[in-house]
Amino acid sequence: MRLKEVRKRLPVVDSLPKGRGRRFRTHEAEGPVPRPALAVWEFTLACDHRCLHCGPRAGEARPNELTTDEALQLVDELAEAGVGEVVLIGGEAYLRNDFLLVIRRIRERGMTCTMTTGGLGLTKTRAEAMVEAGIQSVSVSIDGLEAAHDKLRNRPGSWEHAFEALRNLRNAGSRVAVNSQINQINLGDHIHLLELIADEGVHSWQLQITVAHGNAADNADIILQPYMFLELFDQLDAIIDRAFERRVRIWPANNLGYFGPFEHKLRKSQKAHYRGCSAGRSTIGIESDGNIKNCPSLGGPANIGGSWREHGLAKIWKEAAEITYIRRRTVDDLWGYCRECYYAETCMSGCTAANEPLLGRPGNNPFCHHRALEMDRMGMRERIEPFIPAKGVPFDNGLFRLIREWKDPARREAEGPVEVTEPRVSRLIDEMGSGRAIRMDELVDGRAPFELKDH
């Protein structure tokens, strides 16, 4: 259906509920069966960008994506499950015009509806249609200044279109935000980017590091080295101060942190310290073919709990081992430095989507400010190096070595690594615990195994 035709099909309403927001019932995450507060929905895998860091390797729609009627039914089940906010993502959600009908249904069911977009094709007409349908806030992805952004997004002119999208949305009546990845291509851009997005009237800015999955696994040189977190957080210190002056709320993603002397300042807007991965605890991910997973940034059989078409949402959320994994694990499932860390029981190795794709399983996360500071205090640093390439499917990962070495170049050259951590088997082999080092005969055509059938 054309956009104009879909707009005519929007149900007529006198008004729409305000929406509960993602904080709705998050306290219930501590119970035996928590309620999901936030659902992040990949509405289609079709995309008009070809980003170098794209986790799902978006471009073409998945086979057998949900129909409009199925999507509307799933919205009803999300509301019944207690979800407070639904974020539509992609690919690029607006490439399916029926996303307008889903926005309206989300709002009718009392949930907040937001969207994350690259904005390449977010025209004035599309923006007006989204606001008419009931969208409440839209976050446009802007990854640094123009040169870095266009390189990462792999589309000349993408940066200009992203700012045009912000203006189209704001003029149509939507609240606007920005989300940005941080990596080696754009490190240093963000203090300057802040001034530009503040001028556009954004209310919030989500910052996150690029993680080693999907296309980023194939472009590993763009990923920050763990020792670069010292430089990064020096920059963030100034960024947060200036953001406060410009009335832009900093909203760090779960993969940016953790603890140390900067945690309170970093998460001031969230009014809480980091309390561990929320995958399957208060957050749920949905793929465009109806697969339900624990986290929107993870995929594959270790993280997909099942097909909504076959099982329905409630059963998967309550019973699927892939969904409940984070609820069931303990500190004994941590390994490496994270097991020894003072913050182990609270942090639980941070964001699963950051550390599982790196070393093959969660529980040991070098992407940590506190850890980088501790390494520096001991005269050491950590870096990663690609070891095994990725398979080449959505949300897959390669495998990396983690190298701990002396900070002093002369000592590093003379003595070599202090410790080398080899990648380990996935949770498909050993679900709980620290696992074991992966063997070369367990690779598939020389690449990292990603599916159970590979074994």
C-alpha positions as CSV (number, residue, x, y, z in Angstrom):
1,M,0.0,0.0,0.0
2,R,1.1,3.5,-0.7
3,L,1.7,5.9,2.3
4,K,-1.4,7.9,1.4
5,E,-3.6,4.9,1.4
6,V,-2.3,3.7,4.7
7,R,-3.0,7.1,6.3
8,K,-6.6,6.8,5.2
9,R,-6.8,3.4,7.0
10,L,-5.7,4.9,10.4
11,P,-8.4,4.3,13.0
12,V,-10.3,7.4,13.9
13,V,-9.8,8.4,17.5
14,D,-10.7,11.5,19.6
15,S,-7.5,11.2,21.6
16,L,-4.7,8.8,22.4
17,P,-3.3,7.8,25.8
18,K,-0.1,9.4,26.9
19,G,1.8,6.1,27.1
20,R,3.3,4.4,30.0
21,G,7.0,4.7,29.1
22,R,9.9,2.2,29.5
23,R,10.1,2.7,33.2
24,F,6.7,1.1,33.6
25,R,7.0,-1.9,35.9
26,T,10.7,-2.2,35.7
27,H,10.8,-2.9,39.4
28,E,9.1,-6.2,38.6
29,A,12.3,-7.4,36.9
30,E,13.4,-8.5,40.4
31,G,10.5,-11.0,40.7
32,P,10.5,-14.7,39.5
33,V,8.9,-13.8,36.2
34,P,9.5,-10.2,35.4
35,R,7.4,-8.2,33.0
36,P,9.1,-6.7,30.0
37,A,9.1,-2.9,30.2
38,L,10.7,-2.2,26.8
39,A,10.2,-3.9,23.5
40,V,12.6,-3.1,20.6
41,W,11.0,-4.3,17.3
42,E,13.0,-4.7,14.1
43,F,9.9,-4.0,11.9
44,T,11.7,-4.9,8.7
45,L,15.3,-5.8,7.8
46,A,15.0,-3.8,4.6
47,C,17.2,-0.7,4.8
48,D,18.4,2.2,2.6
49,H,21.8,2.4,4.3
50,R,24.6,-0.1,4.2
51,C,26.4,0.7,7.5
52,L,29.9,-0.6,8.2
53,H,28.8,-1.3,11.8
54,C,25.3,-2.8,11.2
55,G,24.7,-5.7,13.6
56,P,21.8,-7.3,11.6
57,R,23.6,-6.7,8.3
58,A,20.4,-4.9,7.1
59,G,19.6,-4.4,3.5
60,E,17.0,-6.8,2.3
61,A,13.8,-7.8,4.1
62,R,13.8,-11.1,5.9
63,P,11.9,-13.9,4.2
64,N,8.3,-14.2,5.7
65,E,8.2,-11.0,7.7
66,L,5.1,-10.5,9.8
67,T,2.0,-9.4,7.9
68,T,0.1,-6.3,8.9
69,D,-2.6,-8.3,10.8
70,E,0.1,-10.3,12.6
71,A,1.9,-7.2,13.6
72,L,-1.2,-5.7,15.1
73,Q,-1.9,-8.9,17.0
74,L,1.6,-8.9,18.4
75,V,1.0,-5.3,19.6
76,D,-1.9,-6.5,21.6
77,E,0.2,-9.3,23.2
78,L,2.9,-6.8,24.1
79,A,0.3,-4.6,25.9
80,E,-1.0,-7.7,27.7
81,A,2.5,-8.6,28.8
82,G,2.9,-5.2,30.5
83,V,5.2,-3.5,28.0
84,G,5.4,0.2,28.6
85,E,7.3,1.4,25.5
86,V,7.8,0.0,22.0
87,V,10.7,1.2,19.9
88,L,10.4,0.6,16.1
89,I,13.7,0.0,14.4
90,G,15.0,-1.8,11.3
91,G,16.6,-2.0,8.9
92,E,14.4,1.0,8.4
93,A,10.8,0.8,9.7
94,Y,9.4,3.4,7.4
95,L,10.2,1.2,4.4
96,R,7.0,-0.6,5.3
97,N,4.2,1.9,5.1
98,D,2.0,-0.2,7.4
99,F,4.3,0.9,10.3
100,L,1.8,3.8,10.6
101,L,-1.0,1.3,11.6
102,V,1.3,-0.3,14.1
103,I,2.2,3.1,15.7
104,R,-1.5,3.8,16.1
105,R,-2.3,0.4,17.6
106,I,0.6,0.8,20.1
107,R,-0.7,4.1,21.2
108,E,-4.3,2.9,21.4
109,R,-3.1,0.1,23.7
110,G,-1.6,2.7,26.1
111,M,2.0,2.1,25.3
112,T,4.6,4.8,24.4
113,C,5.7,4.5,20.8
114,T,9.1,5.8,19.7
115,M,11.3,5.0,16.7
116,T,15.0,4.9,15.8
117,T,15.9,5.8,12.2
118,G,18.8,6.6,9.9
119,G,16.6,9.2,8.4
120,L,17.8,8.9,4.8
121,G,14.3,8.8,3.4
122,L,12.4,10.4,6.2
123,T,10.6,13.1,4.1
124,K,8.3,15.8,5.2
125,T,5.3,13.7,4.2
126,R,6.5,10.6,6.1
127,A,7.2,12.7,9.2
128,E,3.7,14.2,9.1
129,A,2.2,10.8,8.7
130,M,4.1,9.4,11.7
131,V,3.0,12.2,13.9
132,E,-0.6,11.8,12.7
133,A,-0.4,8.1,13.6
134,G,0.8,9.0,17.1
135,I,4.6,8.7,17.2
136,Q,5.9,10.4,20.4
137,S,9.6,10.7,19.8
138,V,12.0,9.8,17.1
139,S,15.8,9.3,17.5
140,V,17.9,9.9,14.4
141,S,21.2,8.1,14.1
142,I,24.1,10.5,13.6
143,D,27.5,9.0,14.0
144,G,29.8,12.0,14.2
145,L,30.6,14.8,11.9
146,E,29.9,14.6,8.2
147,A,32.9,12.8,6.9
148,A,32.9,10.1,9.6
149,H,29.1,9.7,9.5
150,D,28.9,9.2,5.7
151,K,31.8,6.8,5.8
152,L,30.2,4.7,8.6
153,R,26.7,4.8,7.0
154,N,28.2,4.0,3.6
155,R,26.0,6.6,1.9
156,P,27.2,9.9,0.5
157,G,24.9,12.7,1.7
158,S,23.5,10.6,4.6
159,W,24.6,13.2,7.2
160,E,22.7,16.0,5.5
161,H,19.6,13.8,5.2
162,A,19.8,12.9,8.9
163,F,19.7,16.6,9.9
164,E,16.9,17.1,7.3
165,A,15.0,14.3,9.0
166,L,15.4,16.0,12.4
167,R,13.9,19.2,11.0
168,N,11.0,17.4,9.2
169,L,10.1,15.6,12.4
170,R,10.3,18.6,14.6
171,N,8.3,20.7,12.1
172,A,5.7,18.0,12.0
173,G,5.3,18.1,15.8
174,S,7.4,15.2,17.0
175,R,9.9,15.3,19.8
176,V,13.4,14.5,18.5
177,A,16.5,12.8,19.8
178,V,19.8,11.6,18.4
179,N,21.7,8.3,18.9
180,S,25.4,8.0,18.1
181,Q,27.9,5.2,18.0
182,I,31.5,5.7,19.1
183,N,34.4,4.1,17.4
184,Q,37.8,4.7,16.0
185,I,36.5,6.5,12.9
186,N,34.5,9.2,14.8
187,L,36.4,9.4,18.2
188,G,36.8,13.1,18.9
189,D,33.8,14.2,16.8
190,H,31.2,14.1,19.5
191,I,32.0,17.3,21.4
192,H,31.5,19.2,18.1
193,L,28.4,17.2,17.1
194,L,26.8,18.1,20.4
195,E,26.6,21.8,19.4
196,L,25.0,20.9,16.1
197,I,22.3,18.6,17.5
198,A,21.6,21.0,20.4
199,D,20.8,23.7,17.8
200,E,18.2,21.3,16.3
201,G,16.3,21.1,19.6
202,V,17.0,17.4,20.5
203,H,15.8,16.5,24.0
204,S,18.2,13.5,24.5
205,W,21.3,12.0,23.1
206,Q,22.1,8.3,23.4
207,L,25.7,7.3,23.2
208,Q,27.0,3.8,22.6
209,I,30.2,2.1,21.5
210,T,30.3,0.1,18.3
211,V,30.3,-3.6,19.2
212,A,31.9,-6.5,17.3
213,H,28.9,-8.1,15.6
214,G,27.5,-8.3,12.1
215,N,29.3,-5.9,9.7
216,A,31.4,-4.5,12.5
217,A,32.9,-7.9,13.0
218,D,34.1,-7.7,9.3
219,N,35.5,-4.1,10.0
220,A,37.2,-4.8,13.3
221,D,39.6,-1.9,12.8
222,I,36.8,0.6,13.6
223,I,36.1,-0.9,17.1
224,L,37.6,1.0,20.0
225,Q,40.4,-0.7,21.8
226,P,39.7,-1.2,25.5
227,Y,42.6,1.0,26.5
228,M,41.0,3.8,24.5
229,F,38.3,4.1,27.1
230,L,40.6,6.4,29.1
231,E,40.7,8.9,26.2
232,L,37.0,8.4,25.5
233,F,35.9,9.1,29.1
234,D,38.1,12.2,29.2
235,Q,36.1,13.4,26.2
236,L,32.8,12.3,27.8
237,D,33.6,14.4,30.9
238,A,33.6,17.6,28.8
239,I,30.6,16.4,26.7
240,I,28.4,15.8,29.6
241,D,29.2,19.3,31.2
242,R,28.4,21.0,27.9
243,A,25.3,18.9,27.3
244,F,23.9,20.1,30.6
245,E,24.5,23.7,29.6
246,R,22.8,23.1,26.2
247,R,19.8,21.2,27.9
248,V,20.5,18.0,26.1
249,R,20.0,14.9,28.2
250,I,22.8,12.4,27.9
251,W,21.4,8.8,27.8
252,P,24.2,6.3,27.8
253,A,23.4,2.9,26.3
254,N,24.0,-0.3,28.3
255,N,27.3,-0.9,26.6
256,L,28.9,2.3,27.8
257,G,30.4,2.3,31.3
258,Y,30.9,1.0,33.9
259,F,31.4,2.2,37.5
260,G,34.5,3.8,38.7
261,P,34.6,7.6,39.5
262,F,32.5,8.5,36.4
263,E,29.4,6.3,36.8
264,H,27.2,8.8,38.7
265,K,27.9,11.6,36.2
266,L,27.4,9.4,33.2
267,R,24.0,8.1,34.3
268,K,22.8,11.2,36.0
269,S,19.8,11.4,33.7
270,Q,18.9,7.8,34.3
271,K,18.9,8.4,38.1
272,A,20.5,5.0,38.8
273,H,23.8,3.3,38.6
274,Y,24.2,0.4,36.1
275,R,22.7,-2.8,37.4
276,G,23.6,-5.4,34.9
277,C,22.3,-6.5,31.5
278,S,18.5,-6.1,31.0
279,A,18.2,-8.6,28.2
280,G,15.3,-10.9,29.1
281,R,14.8,-9.1,32.4
282,S,13.1,-5.9,31.4
283,T,13.9,-5.8,27.7
284,I,12.7,-7.9,24.8
285,G,13.7,-7.9,21.2
286,I,11.6,-8.8,18.2
287,E,12.8,-9.7,14.7
288,S,10.8,-8.9,11.7
289,D,9.8,-12.5,11.0
290,G,8.4,-12.8,14.5
291,N,11.3,-14.4,16.3
292,I,11.5,-13.3,20.0
293,K,14.9,-12.7,21.6
294,N,16.3,-11.5,24.8
295,C,18.1,-8.4,23.4
296,P,17.5,-6.3,20.3
297,S,21.3,-6.3,19.6
298,L,21.8,-10.0,19.8
299,G,20.6,-12.8,17.6
300,G,21.2,-16.4,16.6
301,P,20.0,-19.6,18.4
302,A,21.8,-18.7,21.7
303,N,19.5,-15.6,22.1
304,I,16.3,-16.4,20.1
305,G,13.7,-17.9,22.3
306,G,11.3,-19.0,19.6
307,S,8.8,-18.0,16.9
308,W,5.9,-15.8,18.0
309,R,3.8,-17.4,15.3
310,E,4.4,-20.8,16.9
311,H,4.4,-20.1,20.6
312,G,3.0,-16.7,21.3
313,L,4.7,-14.0,23.3
314,A,3.8,-15.0,26.9
315,K,5.1,-18.6,26.7
316,I,8.4,-17.6,25.1
317,W,9.0,-14.8,27.7
318,K,8.2,-17.0,30.6
319,E,9.8,-20.3,29.6
320,A,12.4,-20.1,26.8
321,A,15.9,-20.8,28.2
322,E,17.4,-18.3,25.7
323,I,15.2,-15.5,27.2
324,T,15.6,-16.4,30.8
325,Y,19.4,-16.9,30.7
326,I,20.3,-13.5,32.2
327,R,17.7,-14.1,35.0
328,R,19.3,-17.4,35.9
329,R,23.0,-16.7,35.8
330,T,25.2,-15.9,38.9
331,V,28.7,-14.5,39.5
332,D,30.0,-18.0,39.0
333,D,29.2,-17.6,35.3
334,L,31.7,-14.7,35.1
335,W,35.3,-15.3,34.2
336,G,38.5,-13.5,33.6
337,Y,38.9,-10.1,35.2
338,C,35.1,-9.6,35.6
339,R,35.0,-12.5,38.1
340,E,37.6,-10.8,40.3
341,C,36.1,-7.3,40.0
342,Y,34.8,-5.4,43.0
343,Y,31.5,-4.7,41.1
344,A,31.0,-8.2,39.9
345,E,27.7,-8.9,41.6
346,T,26.1,-5.7,40.5
347,C,27.6,-5.3,37.0
348,M,27.7,-9.0,36.0
349,S,30.1,-8.1,33.1
350,G,28.0,-5.4,31.7
351,C,26.3,-5.5,28.3
352,T,26.0,-9.0,26.9
353,A,25.8,-7.6,23.4
354,A,29.2,-6.1,23.8
355,N,31.1,-9.0,25.3
356,E,29.5,-12.1,23.9
357,P,30.3,-11.4,20.3
358,L,33.9,-10.5,21.2
359,L,35.0,-13.7,23.1
360,G,32.2,-16.1,22.2
361,R,30.3,-16.0,25.4
362,P,29.4,-13.4,28.0
363,G,31.1,-13.0,31.4
364,N,34.4,-11.2,30.6
365,N,34.0,-7.7,29.2
366,P,37.1,-5.5,28.5
367,F,34.9,-2.6,27.3
368,C,34.8,-1.0,30.7
369,H,36.0,2.3,32.1
370,H,36.6,0.9,35.6
371,R,38.6,-1.9,34.1
372,A,40.7,0.4,31.9
373,L,41.5,2.5,34.9
374,E,42.5,-0.5,37.0
375,M,44.8,-1.8,34.2
376,D,46.4,1.7,33.9
377,R,46.9,1.7,37.7
378,M,48.9,-1.5,37.4
379,G,50.9,-0.2,34.4
380,M,49.0,-2.4,31.9
381,R,46.5,-2.1,29.2
382,E,44.2,-4.4,27.2
383,R,43.6,-4.7,23.5
384,I,41.7,-7.0,21.1
385,E,42.8,-8.5,17.9
386,P,40.7,-10.4,15.3
387,F,41.3,-14.1,15.4
388,I,38.4,-16.0,13.6
389,P,36.2,-14.3,10.9
390,A,32.4,-14.1,11.1
391,K,30.0,-16.4,9.2
392,G,28.3,-13.5,7.4
393,V,24.7,-13.6,8.6
394,P,22.6,-11.2,10.7
395,F,23.9,-10.6,14.3
396,D,26.7,-13.1,13.9
397,N,30.2,-12.5,15.3
398,G,33.8,-13.3,14.7
399,L,36.1,-14.2,17.6
400,F,38.8,-12.1,19.1
401,R,41.8,-12.6,21.3
402,L,42.1,-10.4,24.3
403,I,45.7,-9.3,25.0
404,R,46.9,-7.8,28.3
405,E,50.2,-6.1,28.0
406,W,52.4,-3.5,29.6
407,K,51.5,0.1,29.0
408,D,55.2,1.1,28.6
409,P,56.2,0.6,25.0
410,A,59.7,-0.5,25.8
411,R,58.6,-3.0,28.3
412,R,55.9,-4.2,26.0
413,E,58.4,-4.8,23.3
414,A,60.9,-6.5,25.5
415,E,58.6,-8.8,27.5
416,G,55.6,-9.4,25.2
417,P,52.1,-10.0,26.4
418,V,51.3,-10.4,30.1
419,E,48.3,-12.6,29.3
420,V,46.4,-13.8,26.2
421,T,42.8,-14.8,26.6
422,E,41.6,-17.1,23.8
423,P,37.9,-17.0,22.6
424,R,35.6,-19.6,24.1
425,V,32.8,-21.9,23.1
426,S,29.3,-20.3,22.9
427,R,26.4,-20.9,25.2
428,L,25.1,-23.4,22.7
429,I,27.9,-25.8,23.9
430,D,28.1,-24.8,27.6
431,E,25.1,-22.8,28.6
432,M,26.3,-21.7,32.0
433,G,29.7,-21.1,33.6
434,S,32.9,-19.9,32.1
435,G,33.0,-22.4,29.2
436,R,36.3,-23.5,27.6
437,A,38.6,-22.4,24.9
438,I,37.2,-23.1,21.4
439,R,39.1,-25.7,19.3
440,M,40.1,-25.1,15.7
441,D,38.3,-28.3,14.7
442,E,35.0,-26.7,15.9
443,L,35.2,-23.9,13.3
444,V,33.0,-24.1,10.2
445,D,34.9,-23.5,7.0
446,G,37.4,-21.5,9.1
447,R,34.8,-19.2,10.5
448,A,33.2,-18.7,13.9
449,P,30.3,-21.2,14.4
450,F,27.0,-19.4,14.9
451,E,24.3,-22.0,14.8
452,L,23.8,-25.3,16.6
453,K,23.6,-27.2,13.4
454,D,27.2,-26.1,12.7
455,H,28.2,-28.5,15.4
